[in-house]
Amino acid sequence: MAVTQDFADRQLWYFAYGSNMSTAKFIGSRGIHPLDIARVWLPGWILTLEIPGLPYSEPAFTSVRPATDTLEVGAPSVIGVAYLIMFEQYKRVIASEGGGAAYADIWVDALPVADKDATKTGQRLKVRTLGSAITRSPPARPSSRYMVRQMIHLRSLFP
């Protein structure tokens, strides 16, 4: 399906989690320069490690999905970074994440983390993100490398 020029010019909020929260990765490695950045969270959604990865080095990749059972419902909701980008840039995000093979393109309701973020996003917003298209069961445990990187990045988001 061809993208019309009207749609190609549209802006959207992309919800980034995992390594895409890093501006060094998102802007530096991917070359995607967002129009704006805000911290947001997805109420009732959890971070999972259910997408099959590479044995030994990265056993699974992260994804988001709605909390479904009793244990998950009590888990903390996902916090991440919302990037305001153009639709053409979002197509590059999808291509860099496997072109729709491992991830599904989804819309999710999000809330800003703080007043400073709400001035950019409004009190509620719809974000586009990537959820699991394929899963492994049981989910894997994150690698030590992944956990260290995520903790360092989260600390920089909430000084």
Helices and strands as residue ranges (DSSP letters): H 5-8, E 11-16, G 18-21, H 23-23, I 24-29, E 36-42, E 45-54, E 58-66, H 70-73, E 78-86, H 87-96, E 103-112, H 115-121, E 125-132, H 144-157
